[in-house]
Amino acid sequence: MMEQIESPQTLAHKPNPLEQTRNNELAPRANSIPAPAKVAGVSSMQPLPPRRSALDSILRFLGWTLASVVVLSLVMMAAGWWTVNNMSSQIFGSGTQTTIVEGAPIVESIRRANKQILIEHYNAVDVDYTEAPEGWLSILGMRQNFVVLLKGRVPAGFDLSQIKDDDLWISPDGSKVQLVLPPPQIFADNVSIDFEYSRILVQSDTCPGFLCKDTISAYQNDILPQGRQLLIQASERSGIMQEVVESGTLYYENFLRALGFQEVRVIVRGTE
């Protein structure tokens, strides 16, 4: 019998036994690879949420605490302001301007100062004291002589007890005021000797005690009174009275303006 020869076209469409065998062997292996297992309750397409750190929690706590403190402080400040405002309105009233129209209380408050010392001078003077027996005993040449350097303070001001009610004038609308002060004066009773810096410059005593004063008596009864008078005269020459006038005028102008007066005039009696 003759074998049938296949044409090339037929061979091309006929499957190759070797390739078919290899494909059959690889197919079970590919099917044997297991698919990734799914975790129960977790979707493979959804990421896990990030865990909150401890630092983040602490910062959140501090932030809320600070905000609470600020709010509480604002509430307390508002309450305090309301309390102070309410008390002020009850004590001083709702008006903000006070006009003084009565002069008697002002005069009384000024008069209470009595002797008001405004200026004080510190001076030094030389006191020359000499004592000798009188009469025929003077021919004996006995004498007592001291030259003392005295330093002291001389105060000056106003005797406000001399102010009268009509020395203060206030306009009907309470905006103007005029005050008349008494003349300035030196308070001689308040002159003080600075014994620490005073000293005896010259001392000569040939007079016995039964004819002349002893040193202590002469010092207390003659030297000190004469020294006080010399200190007063030195202060007058240095212009202490004019300083009292200027200082007193300025002082009481400021005093009356502080009471609410707009126009103030202060006059010192004897200097008009």
QUIBEL-V140001 format. One record per run of one state. SS is the DSSP state (a for helix, b for strand, c for the rest). FROM is the first residue (numbers start at 1). TO is the last residue. If there is no record, write none. Layout:
SS_FROM_TO + SS_FROM_TO
This chain:
c_1_7 + a_8_13 + c_14_16 + a_17_32 + c_33_53 + a_54_92 + c_93_103 + a_104_111 + c_112_114 + b_115_132 + c_133_134 + a_135_140 + c_141_142 + b_143_159 + a_160_162 + c_163_164 + a_165_167 + b_168_170 + c_171_175 + b_176_181 + c_182_184 + b_185_186 + c_187_187 + a_188_190 + c_191_191 + b_192_193 + c_194_198 + b_199_205 + c_206_214 + a_215_237 + c_238_239 + a_240_258 + c_259_262 + b_263_268 + c_269_272
